[in-house]
Amino acid sequence: MEIEPLYKFIKSASRIRLFRSASFIIFAGVGLLVLNEYFLRIRFSVWPAVPYIFYWLVIAITFSALLLIPWRRYEEDSERLMVESFITGLAIGLVIAIYKIFAYYQLWTLFNLLAEPIRTALFGLLVIWVLKEKSRALATGQIA
């Protein structure tokens, strides 16, 4: 199997401005989370750990992509970066919580309206902070 055509496709897709925008990355992340809920939990009901792991992996990749692509311009302004990641986490969590209300239609989903956005926002802060500190340590030569 040749990897060269895939590499060329990814490289050409990365030139498109839409794919590098924060709104597209957030929309794609939320879309993957909704698909995760629908297909892995509701439709096929796989082993419970699989959708849970996939959920946190998608959120981590979403925030990593946000930091590496559109939010790179905020590297010097750590406070703004943290506020943007927290607000984005709240928005992503709220959308997923609202989806769960309609998908499951159970009482726990109402309590999830508060828990999901806060949990996602705090996890987003953690991912951004770890990546920011690692890049700062790499830039100063503290990590080999």
Phi, psi and chi 1 to 4 in degrees:
 res  aa     phi    psi   chi1   chi2   chi3   chi4
   1 MET       -  129.6 -177.9  172.3  154.1      -
   2 GLU   -88.6  134.2  -64.7 -131.6    5.5      -
   3 ILE   -95.3  -18.1  -64.8 -172.9      -      -
   4 GLU   -56.6  -46.0 -173.0   66.0   28.5      -
   5 PRO   -63.0  -37.6  -21.5   30.0      -      -
   6 LEU   -65.4  -42.3  178.5   64.3      -      -
   7 TYR   -61.8  -42.0  176.1   72.7      -      -
   8 LYS   -64.8  -39.5  -74.4 -178.5 -178.8  178.2
   9 PHE   -64.3  -45.1  173.8   73.4      -      -
  10 ILE   -63.8  -41.9  -68.5  172.5      -      -
  11 LYS   -64.9  -41.2 -168.0  169.7 -175.3  176.0
  12 SER   -70.8  -35.3   65.6      -      -      -
  13 ALA   -68.8  -30.2      -      -      -      -
  14 SER   -71.1  -17.0   68.3      -      -      -
  15 ARG   -78.1  -19.0  -68.6 -175.2 -172.2  138.8
  16 ILE   -74.5  126.1  -61.5  173.1      -      -
  17 ARG   -62.7  -33.9 -170.8  175.0 -154.7  161.9
  18 LEU   -59.4  -42.4  172.2   68.1      -      -
  19 PHE   -68.9  -17.1  -64.8  145.4      -      -
  20 ARG   -98.2    0.9  -64.9 -178.2  -48.8 -160.8
  21 SER   -83.9  150.5   69.2      -      -      -
  22 ALA   -64.5  -38.2      -      -      -      -
  23 SER   -65.4  -38.1   56.7      -      -      -
  24 PHE   -66.5  -42.7  176.7   79.2      -      -
  25 ILE   -63.8  -42.0  -66.3  170.1      -      -
  26 ILE   -65.8  -44.5  -67.1  167.9      -      -
  27 PHE   -61.8  -42.7 -177.2   72.4      -      -
  28 ALA   -65.1  -40.9      -      -      -      -
  29 GLY   -62.9  -45.0      -      -      -      -
  30 VAL   -64.9  -40.1  167.6      -      -      -
  31 GLY   -60.9  -43.0      -      -      -      -
  32 LEU   -65.1  -36.4  -75.3  173.6      -      -
  33 LEU   -67.7  -39.4  -67.8  172.8      -      -
  34 VAL   -66.7  -43.0  167.4      -      -      -
  35 LEU   -61.9  -37.7  -70.6  174.2      -      -
  36 ASN   -59.9  -48.6  173.2   48.4      -      -
  37 GLU   -61.4  -45.0  -76.0  -66.2  -40.8      -
  38 TYR   -71.3  -52.4  177.6   72.1      -      -
  39 PHE   -78.1  -45.8  -75.6  111.8      -      -
  40 LEU   -82.7  -31.9  -64.0 -178.6      -      -
  41 ARG   -97.6  -46.7  -71.2 -173.1 -164.5 -124.2
  42 ILE   -87.7  -56.2  -62.5  171.2      -      -
  43 ARG   -71.5  -51.6  179.0   92.1  170.6  158.5
  44 PHE  -103.7  -14.8  -61.5  116.7      -      -
  45 SER    39.7   65.4  110.3      -      -      -
  46 VAL   -75.2  177.6  -62.8      -      -      -
  47 TRP   -52.1  129.8 -175.0   52.2      -      -
  48 PRO   -55.7  -27.0  -22.1   29.3      -      -
  49 ALA   -72.3  -27.7      -      -      -      -
  50 VAL   -64.2  -52.7  172.6      -      -      -
  51 PRO   -65.6  -30.6   -0.3   -0.1      -      -
  52 TYR   -66.2  -45.2 -166.1   70.6      -      -
  53 ILE   -65.2  -43.9  -69.2  169.7      -      -
  54 PHE   -62.0  -38.2 -172.5   71.8      -      -
  55 TYR   -58.2  -52.4  177.8   86.4      -      -
  56 TRP   -70.5  -31.3  -68.5  109.5      -      -
  57 LEU   -66.2  -43.1 -174.9   64.9      -      -
  58 VAL   -64.0  -41.9  167.0      -      -      -
  59 ILE   -64.1  -42.6  -68.5  174.8      -      -
  60 ALA   -63.8  -41.5      -      -      -      -
  61 ILE   -67.6  -39.1  -70.2  170.8      -      -
  62 THR   -61.4  -48.3  -59.9      -      -      -
  63 PHE   -69.6  -34.0  -81.4  100.9      -      -
  64 SER   -64.5  -43.3  -60.6      -      -      -
  65 ALA   -64.5  -38.2      -      -      -      -
  66 LEU   -62.7  -41.4  -75.0  169.7      -      -
  67 LEU   -70.0  -39.0  179.6   66.8      -      -
  68 LEU   -81.0  -24.1  -63.1  174.3      -      -
  69 ILE  -109.0  -77.6  -59.9  170.9      -      -
  70 PRO   -80.8  -25.9   26.4  -30.4      -      -
  71 TRP   -92.2    8.9  -69.8   -8.4      -      -
  72 ARG   -60.7  -28.2 -173.2  179.3  -54.3  171.3
  73 ARG   -69.6  -13.4   63.4 -176.1  177.0  -91.7
  74 TYR   -97.0   14.6  -57.7  135.7      -      -
  75 GLU   -57.9  -35.5  -78.7 -169.9   33.0      -
  76 GLU   -81.5  -21.8  -62.0  -58.1  -41.5      -
  77 ASP  -103.9   80.3 -166.5    4.2      -      -
  78 SER   -63.4  -35.5  -66.9      -      -      -
  79 GLU   -64.2  -44.3  -67.6   81.9   21.1      -
  80 ARG   -64.8  -39.1  179.9  172.2  179.1  162.4
  81 LEU   -61.5  -43.0 -172.3   63.4      -      -
  82 MET   -68.2  -40.0  -65.1  -60.4  166.3      -
  83 VAL   -65.6  -43.8  168.3      -      -      -
  84 GLU   -62.1  -40.4  -69.9 -130.9    4.8      -
  85 SER   -68.8  -37.6   65.4      -      -      -
  86 PHE   -66.6  -45.2 -171.4   78.4      -      -
  87 ILE   -64.9  -41.3  -58.0 -105.7      -      -
  88 THR   -62.9  -41.4  -58.3      -      -      -
  89 GLY   -62.5  -40.2      -      -      -      -
  90 LEU   -61.7  -43.2  -74.4  175.4      -      -
  91 ALA   -66.2  -45.7      -      -      -      -
  92 ILE   -62.1  -45.9  -69.7  172.4      -      -
  93 GLY   -63.2  -38.1      -      -      -      -
  94 LEU   -66.9  -41.7 -175.4   62.6      -      -
  95 VAL   -62.7  -44.0  169.5      -      -      -
  96 ILE   -66.8  -39.2  -64.3  -57.4      -      -
  97 ALA   -64.0  -41.1      -      -      -      -
  98 ILE   -65.2  -39.9  -69.8  171.3      -      -
  99 TYR   -60.9  -41.5  172.5   76.4      -      -
 100 LYS   -65.7  -31.3  -74.2 -179.3 -179.4  179.5
 101 ILE   -60.0  -46.7  -74.7  175.8      -      -
 102 PHE   -75.9  -31.0  -67.2  110.9      -      -
 103 ALA   -76.4  -41.6      -      -      -      -
 104 TYR  -100.1  -33.3  -63.5  108.2      -      -
 105 TYR    51.9   53.0 -157.2   64.5      -      -
 106 GLN  -129.6  164.5  -64.5  175.0   -8.3      -
 107 LEU   -63.6  -36.8 -178.4   62.4      -      -
 108 TRP   -62.2  -24.2   67.4  -91.6      -      -
 109 THR   -69.5  -24.2   56.5      -      -      -
 110 LEU   -68.8  -40.4  -68.7  176.1      -      -
 111 PHE   -69.3  -26.7  -62.8  108.2      -      -
 112 ASN   -68.0  -20.7 -157.1   33.2      -      -
 113 LEU   -60.2  -29.8  -86.0  174.8      -      -
 114 LEU   -91.8  -42.4 -179.4   62.5      -      -
 115 ALA   -71.5  -44.6      -      -      -      -
 116 GLU   -60.9  -49.5 -171.0   90.4   23.3      -
 117 PRO   -63.2  -39.8  -23.2   32.1      -      -
 118 ILE   -67.9  -42.3  -68.2  173.4      -      -
 119 ARG   -63.7  -44.1 -179.6  176.5   62.1  179.9
 120 THR   -67.3  -39.9  -53.9      -      -      -
 121 ALA   -64.9  -41.8      -      -      -      -
 122 LEU   -67.8  -37.8  -69.2  175.4      -      -
 123 PHE   -66.8  -39.7 -175.1   72.6      -      -
 124 GLY   -62.0  -41.2      -      -      -      -
 125 LEU   -60.3  -42.7  -92.5  175.6      -      -
 126 LEU   -63.2  -45.6  178.2   67.4      -      -
 127 VAL   -62.2  -47.7  168.3      -      -      -
 128 ILE   -62.7  -43.0  -64.5  -67.4      -      -
 129 TRP   -63.5  -45.3 -179.5   77.3      -      -
 130 VAL   -62.7  -46.2  166.3      -      -      -
 131 LEU   -65.3  -38.0  -69.8  174.9      -      -
 132 LYS   -65.5  -45.2 -179.1   79.9  172.4  127.4
 133 GLU   -67.1  -37.1  -70.1  -58.4  -46.6      -
 134 LYS   -66.1  -42.2 -176.2  173.9 -179.4  178.4
 135 SER   -67.7  -35.3   68.3      -      -      -
 136 ARG   -65.6  -40.7 -177.5  177.3  -63.0  152.8
 137 ALA   -67.9  -37.9      -      -      -      -
 138 LEU   -66.0  -38.4  -75.4  172.2      -      -
 139 ALA   -67.5  -34.7      -      -      -      -
 140 THR   -89.5   -4.3   59.5      -      -      -
 141 GLY    81.4   20.4      -      -      -      -
 142 GLN   -81.3  -24.3  -65.7  176.0   -5.1      -
 143 ILE  -111.0  129.9  -63.5  178.4      -      -
 144 ALA   -86.5      -      -      -      -      -
